[in-house]
Amino acid sequence: MPLLRLNNHDLYFEVLGQGDPVLCMGGWGTYCHGSHGNLARGLTDQYQVIIFDYRGIGDSTDDLSVPATIGMHAQDAIALLDHLKLKNVHLMGLVGIGACICQEIAIQRPDLARSMLNMGAWCETDDFLRDQLEMFRWIHRDAGFLAFQLAVTLLSFTPEFYNENKPKLLGPTGGWKELNGRYPTHSRLIDACVSFNSKSRLPAILCPSLIIHAGLDQVTSPRTTRVIEEHIPGAEGLLWHDVAHVVAGKEQKIRFCNTLFAWLRRN
């Protein structure tokens, strides 16, 4: 079992495939433990893909004496990349906290950042985003995991995709299942998200950066992602009018893969 002791906790990680390194991070979950199907199809065939469990998720432990911040999670990722002796890594952050961690890595350690892709991201929390994140906290705390799962799922997918796939999206094997029975972990992830602010530091990101704006995203809409593009020197932006918080469905996944692989080849 690939466990690494760092920053006073155990971090679980996996390295898949060979080639140029890509660090992949998503939202409040993990790509590990058989969830590789959620990675872009074909990515592990062409690249060395590094994935890990956030603190308190899967097999990673936590140090509750340390305040939970995006910087803390970034330090974990940096320590992992240093342990693997990697430089010039493609940073891919999708759907929330992973995108924020990518920004922090690129700011703190430019030597590690070959390129950066952000989607479902923010660089500061306004009242609307902050109150949404806090809503997820109190729903999970007061009404339980399944109520939280329902709320976040309704805000993360288009109505059409939800109606066609509801049985797969909800329940013990559905989305955000890693948080089931782990409210304290979820609460600390929310602590990190609501306190994150990189806006004034984004000009320090020097690597090629692609920011994808999801037009139907009800959580991290272009309202929060356009600011990132505007403050990173030379950043590129793509607006996908028909995409919600999570890329879902065959057509959208093919579009994402085509965009991702073209981006990686160029950088």
Secondary structure as GFF3:
##gff-version 3
##sequence-region A 1 267
A	DSSP	beta_strand	3	6	.	.	.	ID=ss1
A	DSSP	beta_strand	9	16	.	.	.	ID=ss2
A	DSSP	beta_strand	21	25	.	.	.	ID=ss3
A	DSSP	three_ten_helix	36	38	.	.	.	ID=ss4
A	DSSP	alpha_helix	43	46	.	.	.	ID=ss5
A	DSSP	beta_strand	48	52	.	.	.	ID=ss6
A	DSSP	alpha_helix	70	83	.	.	.	ID=ss7
A	DSSP	beta_strand	89	94	.	.	.	ID=ss8
A	DSSP	alpha_helix	97	108	.	.	.	ID=ss9
A	DSSP	three_ten_helix	110	112	.	.	.	ID=ss10
A	DSSP	beta_strand	113	119	.	.	.	ID=ss11
A	DSSP	alpha_helix	127	143	.	.	.	ID=ss12
A	DSSP	alpha_helix	145	156	.	.	.	ID=ss13
A	DSSP	alpha_helix	159	169	.	.	.	ID=ss14
A	DSSP	three_ten_helix	177	179	.	.	.	ID=ss15
A	DSSP	alpha_helix	183	194	.	.	.	ID=ss16
A	DSSP	three_ten_helix	199	204	.	.	.	ID=ss17
A	DSSP	beta_strand	209	214	.	.	.	ID=ss18
A	DSSP	alpha_helix	222	231	.	.	.	ID=ss19
A	DSSP	beta_strand	236	240	.	.	.	ID=ss20
A	DSSP	alpha_helix	250	266	.	.	.	ID=ss21
###
